[in-house]
């Protein structure tokens, strides 16, 4: 993803889509500012979030921007009011600099899709592109974001038309073929995305089960994310090396009825750890009660 701006534009012109990361040539100050926010405890400072997000988009030459603003216990913005405040700030500043912008407020009270972890999430996305099927929440958010991008960018007249077009492209395999074009253009491994078993597996794979029967009423998504970081699947500082293989595959999510002994998650773990200790920590993130609670709405609101 460390593309030059010229190469980024070239791929956009030939393939139609590209993924680029912040670099020494594009928003070089952003990395320093983010590191400063980290050590000063201001990562969640709203003006700094707005500046960080929009500076990169402007530097990339973006003209239309659709934002997925997360809300819930796994997001920076825990309440809907906070999420809407951030979304409105982003939209206001974007419009002042001539950038057409819209935001979808989407729920993060549980993992999106079935997986948590770098390789596991990529594999899940690849399988959805290949088959057109998979986790309903992941598919729904993706289709809605695509629908808004197509409408805002002028490819279709209505969001409903955008959704229909996105769903057709996923179902007929053209989205999968376009993804392959992008991976190849950016120097990725086509054999690896065609055979995801080539991804390096985690040394330990274990199942953690429900201790009792009932309904899953809460998942502490932030703590699940922190577990991933502590297992090596994320960075605590910029120099840390990431273990791409570790993570979790969920089999049960919010609102689901479980019996004692049902597998809640398959954990992909590194060597040299006490799996019992980690299982205990995971179990503390899952609340099972006798009465079912309503599952939060996946897309809470659209602003802009």
WOZI-V331457 format. One record per pair of residues at least 4 apart in sequence whose ideal C-beta (glycine too) atoms are under 7 Angstrom apart, sorted by sequence separation. I is the first residue (numbers start at 1). J is the second residue. If there is no record, write none. Layout:
BEGIN
I/J
I/J
END
This chain:
BEGIN
3/7
4/8
5/9
6/10
7/11
8/12
9/13
10/14
11/15
12/16
22/26
24/28
29/33
30/34
31/35
32/36
33/37
34/38
35/39
36/40
45/49
46/50
47/51
48/52
49/53
50/54
51/55
53/57
54/58
55/59
56/60
58/62
71/75
78/82
80/84
81/85
82/86
83/87
84/88
85/89
86/90
87/91
88/92
89/93
90/94
91/95
92/96
93/97
95/99
116/120
117/121
118/122
119/123
120/124
121/125
122/126
123/127
124/128
125/129
126/130
127/131
134/138
135/139
136/140
137/141
138/142
139/143
140/144
141/145
142/146
143/147
144/148
145/149
146/150
147/151
148/152
149/153
157/161
159/163
160/164
161/165
162/166
163/167
164/168
165/169
166/170
167/171
168/172
173/177
174/178
175/179
176/180
177/181
178/182
179/183
180/184
181/185
182/186
184/188
189/193
190/194
191/195
220/224
221/225
222/226
223/227
224/228
225/229
226/230
227/231
229/233
236/240
252/256
258/262
269/273
274/278
275/279
276/280
277/281
278/282
279/283
280/284
3/8
22/27
37/42
38/43
57/62
70/75
73/78
77/82
94/99
111/116
115/120
128/133
134/139
150/155
151/156
156/161
169/174
170/175
183/188
219/224
228/233
229/234
235/240
273/278
12/18
37/43
42/48
71/77
72/78
77/83
95/101
115/121
128/134
150/156
156/162
169/175
184/190
192/198
228/234
252/258
269/275
11/18
70/77
94/101
127/134
151/158
183/190
191/198
192/199
229/236
235/242
22/30
37/45
57/65
69/77
71/79
151/159
234/242
22/31
71/80
77/86
115/124
156/165
233/242
269/278
8/18
91/101
114/124
124/134
128/138
180/190
183/193
232/242
233/243
252/262
37/48
90/101
113/124
128/139
148/159
151/162
232/243
8/20
71/83
91/103
147/159
150/162
251/263
252/264
90/103
180/193
233/246
251/264
69/83
148/162
232/246
233/247
251/265
147/162
150/165
231/246
250/265
87/103
146/162
147/163
150/166
249/265
3/20
69/86
248/265
249/266
265/282
1/19
34/52
69/87
87/105
228/246
1/20
2/21
33/52
144/163
147/166
228/247
248/267
1/21
5/25
67/87
143/163
146/166
2/23
4/25
5/26
84/105
114/135
247/268
30/52
83/105
113/135
246/268
264/286
67/90
143/166
245/268
246/269
113/137
143/167
224/248
246/270
30/55
80/105
112/137
113/138
30/56
112/138
243/270
27/55
27/56
65/94
112/141
258/288
27/59
44/76
26/59
75/108
22/56
26/60
65/99
67/101
69/103
71/105
74/108
65/100
69/104
72/107
74/109
106/141
219/254
54/90
63/99
64/100
65/101
66/102
67/103
68/104
69/105
70/106
71/107
72/108
73/109
216/252
49/86
53/90
62/99
63/100
71/108
72/109
216/253
255/292
68/106
70/108
132/170
216/254
231/269
232/270
50/89
54/93
58/97
132/171
216/255
231/270
20/60
46/86
50/90
54/94
104/144
215/255
216/256
255/295
58/99
104/145
215/256
254/295
57/99
215/257
216/258
46/89
50/93
202/245
104/148
200/244
201/245
202/246
214/258
200/245
213/258
102/148
129/175
130/176
213/259
129/176
213/260
210/258
212/260
210/259
211/260
102/152
129/179
210/260
210/261
100/152
209/261
210/262
209/262
209/263
210/264
227/281
209/264
227/282
207/263
208/264
208/265
207/266
208/267
205/266
206/267
224/285
223/285
205/268
206/269
204/269
220/285
202/268
219/285
126/193
202/269
203/270
204/271
219/286
202/270
203/271
206/275
218/287
126/196
216/286
217/287
204/275
208/279
211/283
216/288
217/289
123/196
215/288
208/282
214/288
215/289
214/289
123/199
212/288
214/290
215/291
217/293
68/145
215/292
210/288
66/145
119/199
66/148
66/149
66/152
64/152
64/153
116/224
110/219
109/219
111/221
110/221
117/228
109/221
116/228
108/221
111/224
118/233
117/233
118/242
119/244
118/244
119/245
120/247
117/246
118/247
120/249
117/247
116/247
117/248
115/247
116/248
115/249
114/249
114/250
111/250
110/253
110/254
109/254
73/220
74/221
73/221
74/222
120/268
72/221
73/222
74/225
117/268
144/299
141/298
140/298
17/178
137/298
16/178
18/182
17/182
15/181
15/182
19/186
18/186
15/185
14/185
11/185
11/186
109/296
107/296
107/297
107/298
106/298
106/299
107/300
106/300
104/299
105/300
105/301
104/302
102/302
103/303
102/303
103/304
102/304
35/238
101/304
91/303
91/304
88/303
87/303
84/301
84/303
80/300
72/296
71/300
END
